[in-house]
Amino acid sequence: MTTARDLAIVVLDVAADKPVEQGDLSLVLAGAEVLDLLDAHALALALDGDRILPQAQSPTGDRLLDEAAEALLRQEPYESVEDWLWRRGRGLSAAYVDDMERIGLTARSRGRRIPLRTGRTELVDSAARRQAEERRAAGEPVLAALVSAAGIGDEPAGELADDAATVLAAVGDAVMELEAVRQRKVIEDAAFDNVWRGY
């Protein structure tokens, strides 16, 4: 299993108690994919900044992670981590939910009164779920930092490698930027409503 899939499992597991914005989750999943691709040696980060330098492509065994590796820009000046998060993150949380259902890690709960109506997506008992839960319970620093960035956990206390810290800083900045956009939209909508009430 990958860090991105473990993150998706953890978020789905706690989503009923603490919902996560899909946009936030998509950005954090894109960051998790960068970390997974770093571990798989499919990319490196430039020494002079946060540019993603693609390496030799080799299959990771995970469909979504292989898609991510194929999506890396392979021409200079290459892409920054932040640009990657916004580009790759678009709709990524839905892609992970769909993929987990496709491979049998989740199922849709059925309505009681109307059996054909499907409810929310729920995790099934699986080795992948137990692994993600064990990794979270162990306080693994990278997963803990990603869970925190998604807004459902406390800031981790463990030390992170330089590359991981760079990626996680970009993820944190992107999530804050998205929240600022949301707040600005709420304010603009409220101001627009007030103008119309005045007429």
C-alpha positions in Angstrom: 0.0 0.0 0.0 1.0 3.6 -0.6 1.0 6.5 1.7 -1.6 8.2 -0.4 -3.9 5.1 -0.2 -3.3 4.8 3.6 -4.2 8.5 3.9 -7.4 8.0 1.9 -8.3 5.0 4.2 -7.7 7.0 7.4 -9.7 9.9 6.2 -12.7 7.7 5.1 -12.4 5.9 8.5 -12.9 9.1 10.5 -15.0 11.1 7.9 -18.3 10.4 9.7 -17.0 12.1 12.9 -14.8 14.7 11.3 -15.6 15.5 7.6 -12.8 16.7 5.4 -13.2 19.1 2.5 -12.7 17.3 -0.8 -10.4 20.1 -2.1 -8.2 19.9 1.0 -8.1 16.1 0.7 -7.2 16.2 -3.0 -4.3 18.6 -2.3 -3.0 16.4 0.5 -3.4 13.2 -1.6 -1.3 14.9 -4.4 1.4 15.7 -1.8 1.3 12.1 -0.6 1.8 10.9 -4.1 4.9 13.1 -4.4 6.3 11.4 -1.2 5.4 7.9 -2.5 7.1 8.7 -5.9 10.2 10.0 -4.0 10.3 6.7 -2.1 9.9 4.8 -5.4 12.8 6.8 -6.9 10.4 8.0 -9.7 11.3 11.6 -8.9 13.7 13.7 -7.0 13.5 17.3 -5.7 15.9 19.8 -7.1 18.6 20.8 -4.6 18.1 24.5 -5.2 14.3 24.5 -4.5 11.1 22.6 -4.7 11.2 21.6 -8.4 10.1 18.0 -9.2 12.8 16.2 -11.3 11.4 13.1 -12.9 13.6 10.0 -12.8 13.4 6.7 -14.8 9.8 5.5 -15.0 9.1 2.1 -13.5 5.8 0.7 -12.5 4.9 1.0 -8.8 2.2 -1.6 -8.8 -0.4 1.0 -7.8 -2.6 2.2 -10.6 -3.1 5.8 -9.3 0.5 6.1 -8.4 1.6 4.9 -11.9 -0.8 7.5 -13.3 0.9 10.2 -11.2 4.3 9.1 -12.4 3.1 9.3 -16.0 1.7 12.8 -15.3 5.1 14.3 -14.2 6.3 17.1 -16.5 9.5 15.9 -18.1 10.8 19.1 -19.6 12.7 22.0 -18.1 12.1 24.1 -16.1 10.1 21.3 -14.5 7.2 21.8 -12.2 7.2 23.1 -8.6 5.7 21.0 -5.9 3.0 23.6 -5.4 2.1 23.6 -9.1 1.9 19.8 -9.0 -0.4 19.9 -6.1 -2.9 22.1 -7.9 -2.7 20.3 -11.2 -2.7 16.7 -10.0 -5.0 17.4 -7.0 -8.0 18.4 -9.2 -10.6 15.8 -8.4 -8.1 13.4 -6.9 -10.1 12.6 -3.7 -12.9 11.3 -5.9 -10.5 9.2 -8.0 -9.2 7.5 -4.8 -12.7 6.8 -3.5 -13.6 5.3 -6.9 -10.4 3.2 -7.1 -10.9 1.9 -3.5 -14.4 0.8 -4.4 -13.1 -0.8 -7.6 -10.5 -2.9 -5.8 -12.9 -3.9 -3.0 -11.6 -1.7 -0.1 -14.9 0.1 0.2 -18.6 -0.5 -0.4 -21.6 1.7 -0.5 -24.1 1.3 2.4 -27.6 0.5 1.3 -30.6 2.5 2.4 -33.0 0.7 4.7 -36.3 1.7 3.1 -35.2 1.9 -0.5 -32.6 -0.9 -1.0 -31.4 0.3 -4.4 -30.5 3.8 -3.1 -26.9 3.8 -2.1 -25.6 5.7 0.9 -22.2 6.9 1.8 -19.0 5.0 1.1 -17.8 2.8 3.9 -14.6 0.9 4.4 -14.7 -2.9 4.5 -12.6 -4.9 6.8 -9.4 -5.6 4.9 -5.6 -6.0 5.4 -5.1 -2.6 3.8 -7.4 -1.0 6.3 -5.7 -2.7 9.2 -2.3 -1.6 7.9 -3.4 2.0 7.5 -4.8 2.0 11.1 -1.6 0.4 12.5 0.5 3.0 10.7 -1.6 5.9 12.1 -1.6 4.4 15.6 2.2 4.0 15.5 2.4 7.8 14.8 4.4 7.4 11.6 5.6 11.0 11.0 4.8 11.4 7.3 1.3 9.9 7.6 0.6 11.9 10.7 1.7 15.1 9.0 -0.6 14.4 6.0 -3.5 13.6 8.3 -2.9 16.8 10.1 -2.7 18.8 6.9 -6.1 17.3 5.9 -7.5 18.7 9.2 -8.2 15.6 11.1 -5.2 15.1 13.3 -2.8 16.8 15.6 0.6 18.2 14.4 3.1 15.3 14.5 6.1 15.4 16.8 8.4 13.3 14.8 11.3 14.5 12.6 10.9 14.5 8.8 13.5 14.2 6.1 14.3 17.4 4.2 12.4 16.3 1.0 9.4 15.3 3.1 9.5 18.6 5.0 9.6 20.5 1.7 6.6 18.7 0.3 4.6 19.0 3.5 5.3 22.7 3.7 3.9 23.1 0.1 0.9 21.0 1.0 0.2 23.2 4.1 0.5 26.4 2.1 -1.8 25.0 -0.6 -4.5 24.0 1.9 -4.3 27.4 3.6 -4.6 29.1 0.2 -7.6 27.1 -0.6 -9.2 28.0 2.7 -8.5 31.7 2.0 -10.3 31.4 -1.3 -13.3 29.7 0.4 -13.4 32.5 3.0 -13.1 35.2 0.3 -16.0 33.6 -1.6 -18.2 33.5 1.5 -17.5 37.2 2.1 -18.2 38.1 -1.5 -21.4 36.1 -1.5 -22.6 37.8 1.7 -21.8 41.2 0.3 -23.7 40.4 -2.9 -26.7 39.3 -0.9 -26.6 42.5 1.2 -26.6 44.6 -2.0 -29.6 42.8 -3.3 -31.4 43.1 0.0 -30.9 46.9 -0.3 -32.9 47.1 -3.5 
